[in-house]
Amino acid sequence: MANLTGLASFVSELRVVRTNLVDELRHVDAALSVLGKLNRGSSYTKPRHTMSAAARRKISLAQKARWAKKGQAGKVKPKRTISAAGRKRIAAAQRARWAKLKAQQKNA
């Protein structure tokens, strides 16, 4: 029976400690809520990064240039044409390649 009485007193001590902790937590919560109201309702504020007007202007102009470049990409380019002299040069080069190939096939 001695163990049960010791156990009962230990349990009662733990309950006292628990109530003390609950009271302490209430005090901490109250302090946090007061501090939160002082800090405009937020417990954490992000630091603000400011940008100069010149930097904003540079970024704006660069973005506008990118948009303009994309607008030009959508336009159809005119069809490229080749001159008659260029066609003759290409045809002559092609005939020379075929002649060389046929000569190699004959010799092989």
Summary of the structure (lengths in Angstrom):
residues: 108
radius of gyration: 43.8
end to end distance: 115.5
largest distance: 120.2
contacts: 173
relative contact order: 0.03
helix: 76%
strand: 0%
